[in-house]
Amino acid sequence: MEENIVVAIQDEYSDDFAWCYGCGRLNEEGHHFRTCWQGEKTVTIFSPEARHLALPGFVYGGIVASLIDCHGTGSASLALHRKNGHEPGEGAEPPRFVTASLNVNFIKPTPHGVPLKAVGTVHEIHPKKYKVETEVYANDTLCARGEVVAVVMPSTFLKKE
């Protein structure tokens, strides 16, 4: 899998909202998941490290769930950003989403040592609520399927100083 994500929606999040353990670019300990459009689908590529093992040769399921979670909220952000007339890289700050629900089904053990590719399909179910169906592949093998219902981050999440 020789894909490269050049401009991701997470690159556009304001510094206040760039700390997520999964997708926050400012979280030094985080995974730094990055999500972009690929046609009408969304894509995140992630290469698990040795510390992400469940047992030798296989990725810990929590990492896969985290990938689906952040891919879902990033995909929802991409969809609403596009609906608002913008694309990543144009300089407009995108909307930020949080997870209302997460459902993960593990299909096959996820092998370690290969990049994982999350591919999402976005469905708008309300102007501020999106459902993202995601499939996670290791090479061409489907390892997990998940669904995220993401909602626009409430203003109460903003820090008051």
C-alpha positions, 0 to 999 in steps of 0.5 A: 500500500503505497498511498500518501495523504498530503492534506488531511482534515486534521491538519486544519483543526485549530490548535485548541482542537488538535490534542486528540490521542488518536488524531491530534497533531499536537499530541506528541504521544498520539497516533496522528491519524490523518483523513482525506477524501479519495473520490467520494470515500474517505481514507486514513492510512496508519502503520501500527508500531511494535507497542500496538501489539496484542500478541506477536504478529497481531495489532491490538483491537483497541488501536483498530477501534481508535482508528475507526473512531477518529476516522469517523469523526474526521470523515464527518468533518470532511463532509460538513466542510465540503457541504460548507463549500470548502476543501482541506488545504484552502485555509478555512477552519473545518467543523470539529466533531465528537463521537456519539456512538461507536460500533466495531466488528472484528472480521479477521485478526489484524496483522502487524507489520503492514499499513492499515487502511480505513475506508469510509462512507459518509451519510448525513443523518441531520445537519449536525449529525453524520454516520460514517461506515468504515472498513479497515484493511491490512493489504487487501484483507478486510479486518474490521468494520465499524460505524461512528455516529459523529455530532458537531462538537458542542460549544461547551467543549471550548475552554473558558479562560 
